Amino acid sequence: MKNEERKNGNETGEKNSKELPFEIDRRSVYKCVQCGTCRSVCPVFDAVGWESANTRGRMLIIKSLLEGRPPSEDVLPSLASCTTCGICAAKCPAGANPPEVVEAARAQLVKCGVTTEAQENLKSAVITYGNSFGETKDRKHWLSETERSKLPEKSGYVYFVGCFDSYRYPEFAKKTFGILQRFGVTLLPDEQCCASPLLRTGFKEDAEKVMKHNLDQIKKVGAHTIITSCAGCYTTLKNNYPEELRVISLPEFLAEHLEELNLKKLDLTVTYHDPCHLGRHNKVYDAPRKVIQAICTLKEMKNIKENARCCGGGGGVRIGYPDISLELARNRLQDVPESVDYIVTSCPLCVRNLRDAGGDIEVIDIVELVAMAIE
């Protein structure tokens, strides 16, 4: 829908309330007591300084929408710029979960035809090509024909590669699968985007179609356990797919099999960046550290675990507000301690954003560190 059409269709609150009521769990919104604790931790507010770009401001806007404010594009700079990092929820004394509320509000805005161009482009890429980048090449292009022919058709364990490792970091995918193959892990015949980008930006109905496709593929393989190396894929597969699936992150799997990996010690000192959707959202803090400490010396960042600052890449912010996204990444790099050889993380989107922020220390995925210790 064109911008002008959206505006014309949202001129009166009465029209919207009759056709597309703005429905969000009011209890979740009214838990926010406007105390302002979130202002001190919100990474976007820290970067841009707008009152509407912190959690308190977003919750006030959502409250106004519930109370009759017509949904329109003027709320997008606030609601679409949230990375859904979750630090506000972790610090909220009232127990509110603002990222959940923001995602619900985005879904309602989508129903009302109020979206950004970046959000529409992202949705189109996922729906048309099955990946968030609009890539047309085969998702398994990083495998040779011989390697593809040897993939087990049935297995209890599947490696869910994700869009980033499939198309931007195929070397991560190759190294990860090289390790996982030792344990009888296979790939889905026709994996598509996990649907995280659609869910985070409000396209819930489109997300359900993509998730159904992946679920059909999982059933086809007969898998009961999904292993993924992407924090966004992990939180989506774990929290939005059926509960009977066991979903574990690559660091968790590696930590469980350290003895079998027979890793050698490396004379390196590294620091670790906690991805928001692996750490704060799912409390996976110890596994990646256990893997790192089995290989080399870990020197922690200034803010870690539940206090870790967001890399700025999530929630559709990287594609929609790239300047804000990179400012958040640069802020995160300020937490890196001195005298480390690498910044290690366990999310390809974090790798991308922290690398693009232009720091002096190389950012690597945890699988790269493990591969160094195996070779």
N, C-alpha and C positions, 0 to 999 in steps of 0.2 A: 504494500500500500504506500502510495506517495505521501510525502510529508504534509502537503496541503490537504489531502483527503483525510489524513489523521486529524489535523487541526479542526477541519470542518465537522468531523464526526464527534468531536469532544468539546463542543462549544458550551454545552450545558450539562451540569451534573445530573439533571433530571433524566436526560436521554440515556446517559451511561447507567444510572441506577436501575432503569427499566430493562435495558438490553443486556448489559454485562455488569452485574453488581460486583463491587470491589470487595471480595471476601477473603479475609485472613483471620486466623484465630486471634480474636481480640485479647484474650488472656495473655498471649505471648507479647503483644504490643504494650499492654498496660502494666506489664511487669517492670518496664523501664520507668524509673522514678525520676529521670532527668538529673541524676546526681552529678554527672559529668566525669565520673571515673574514667570512662572510655576515651575522653579527650586526651588524656595523658599517654595513652598507649596506641591509639589508632594510627597506623602507618601512613594512611592517605592524608589525614589531617596534619600530621607532622610534616608532610611534604608540601601541601598546598595551602594550609591555613584557613580553608573555608569552614565556617560553622556547619554548613550543610554537608560537608565532606567528612564529618565524624559520626560516630554511631548515634549520639544523642540527636544530632540534626536529622539523620536518616529516619530515626524512629518517630520524630515529630512530623516529618513529611508523610510517613506511612499512616500515622494516626489521623492526619488531616484528610488523607484519601478515604479512610474508613468512615470519617464523619461528613463526607459529602463533597470534598474537593474533586473537581473533574480530573480524571487521569489525562495528563497531557505531557508533551515533550519537555516542558520546563523542569520536570522532576528527574529527568534522566542523568544530568551531570552528577547528581547526588547518588541516586540508587544504582546507577550502572558503573560507578567508579569504586565500589566496594570490592576488595579482593576476596572477601569471605574467609579471611585468614583465621578468624575466631579468637583473636587475643582479647577482644572486647568481652566475649562470653566467658572467657577464662577469668577475667578480672571483675566481672559484674557482681556487685554485692547483693543485687536483687534476684540473681539467678536467671536473668533474661538470656535468650539466645538470638542476638541480632542477625547473624548470618542466615539462620533459618528463616527469620522474618523477612529479610531482604530478598532471599530467593523466592519466597512465597509472593512478595510484592511484585517482583519481576515477572512471575508467571501471570499474575493478574494484569499487568501492563501489556504483556504479549496478547492476552485475550482481548484487550481493548485496542489493539493495533498500535500501541505506543512502544516503539523499539528504536534503537540506533541503527545506522547503516552497517556498522561493524558487526552488530549482533545478527542482522539479517544475512550478511555475507558468510558469517560463521555457520549459521544454520544451513544455508544453501550448500556449502561445501560438504558438511557432514551428510546431509540427506542425498545429495547428488552423487558424491564420490566415496562415501563411507569413511572419510577421514576429515580432520579439521583443517587440513591445508589445501584441499581441492586437488590433491595429487591423483594423476591418472594411472601411474605405473602400479604393477602388482605389489601387494602389501608384503609379499615374501621375496622381493627382488634381491634381498641380501643373502639369500640361499642359492646355491648352485642347483642345477637340474638334478644332479646325482643326489644331493642332500635332500631335496624335496621328495624324490622317489623313495627314500628310505625312512620317511616320517611314519611313525606308527599311526595306524588309523584309529586304534582304540587305546586309551590310557586313562587311569584314574587321575592323572595329573596333567594340567595344561598350563603352558606359559602364555599369558596374555600380554602381547608385546606392546600394544598401545600405538597411537599415531606418531608420537615424537620419536620413539626408538625405531619405528618402521621407516620413517621418512627423513628425519633430521639427524638421527644418531644411529644409523644401521650398524655401526661398529659396536655400539652398546648391545644391540640386539644379538649380534653374532657371538659376542663374548658371553653374554648371559645364557643363551641357548646352548653354547658349547659346554658350559658348566652343568646346566640342568639336564642335558641329555644323558649324563652319567647316571641319573636317577630315574630314567624311563619317562621323562616328561616329553610331551608332544605339543604341537601347535594346532590351533583350530583350522579347519579346512578353508573357511572364509571369514576370518575375523574382520569386524568393522569397529569404528570408534566406540568406546565404552559408553558414550552418551554424556559424559561429564560436562563438556562444553555446553550442551543443550540444557541440561539440568541447572547448571550454575547461572545461565542467562535467561531462564524462564520458559524455554520451549519444551514443556513437559510432555505434551502429546507426541511430538516428534521423537523425543527421547524414548518413549515407550516402544515405538516401532523399532528403533535401533537395538534396544535392549532385548526385544523379543527375537530378533535375528541372531544375536550372539547366544542367547539361551538355547535356541534351536541347534546351534553349532556345538555348544557344550554337551547337549544331550546326545548328539550324533556321535561324539567322541566317547561318551560314557564317563566323563570326568566328574569327580566329586570335589576336587581341590584345584583352585586357580591360584597361580603364582604370578605376580606382576611386579615390575620394577619402576612403575610410575605411580607417584603419590595420588595423582588425580584419578587414575584408573582404580587404584586400591580403594579409596574412600567410596567411589561409586559402586564398584563390584561388591564391596562389603556391606554397604548401607542401603543401596537402592535395588539390588538384585535379590532374588529369593534367599531366605535365611538358610535354607538347607545346604547351600553351597559353602564350602570352606574356602575362604579367601585369605591368603597370606602374602605379605610383601617379600620381595627378594631378600632384604636384610634379615627378616625373620627366618626364612628358609636357610640362608647361609649360616646363620647363628646355630641353627639346629643340627647342621651337618659339618661343623668345623673340623672335627676329627677326620672325617672321610675326605675332606678337601686337602689335608696334609699341606697346609700353607707354610711357606718359609718366612722367617723374620726379615724385614727390610729396615735399613738404616734411614728412616724417614720420620719426620714430625709433621703431622697434619692436624687440621682443625675440621670440625664437622658442623654443617648447617642443617638444622632440623626443618624439613619441609612442613608447611602448615597442615596439609591434609594427611600426612603420615604421623606427625607429632601431636599437635594440639587436638586435632579432630579425632584421632584414633589411639593416642597414647603409646605409639611405638617409638620409644626413646632408647631403650637398653640394647635392643638387637643390633642396630648399626654400630653402636659403640663397642659392643662385644666383638664384632667382626674386625673393626679397625684395630682394637687393642691386641687382637691375636696376630696382627701383621706388623704394627709399628707403634710409635708414640702418639698419643692423642693429646692435643693442647686445646682446651675448650675456648669457644668464643666468649665475648663479654656477656651476651644474652643467649641462654640456651633453653632447650626443652620447652616448657609452657611459656617461657618468657622470650623465646626466639623471635626476632623480627622477620617479617614477611619479605620474601624476595621481590614481591610486586607483580608476579606473573599470573596469579590466579584470578578466578571470578570474571574472566573476559576482559580484565583491565589491560593486559598486555596488548591485545589487538585493538581495544577501543580507546585507550588513553596511554599510548606508548611513552610519552614524556613523563607522566606520573609513575608509570611502571618502572622505568629506568631510574628515576629519582629514588624510589623505594629500594631498588637493588643497590644503588650507590650508598644509601644509608646503612644497609645491611653490611656492606663491606667494611664499614667503620668499626664493626665489632670483631674483625679478624685480628687475632693476636700476632705479635711479632715473631719472626724466626720460624715460620712454618713453610714446608715445601709445597703443600697443596691444600686447597679447600675441597673437602669431600662432601658430597650430598647424595641423597638417594631419590632424586626426582629429576628427570630430564628437563622439565620446564624451569626448575631452579637452576640447573646447569646453564641453560640458555640465557636466562635473564642475568645471572651473576656474571657470566662471561661478557655479555653485551655491555655491562656496566663499566667495563674497562679497568678493572683492578690490576695490580702488579703480580698477583699470585694466581697460578693456574687453577681453574675449577674443574674437578673431575667427578665422575660418577663412581659410586662405591664398587661397581663391578670392575672398573678399570684398576682400582687398587688391588682387588682380589686377583685379577688376571696377572698383575705384576708379581704377586706372591706365588702364583701357580707356575708361571713360566720359568 
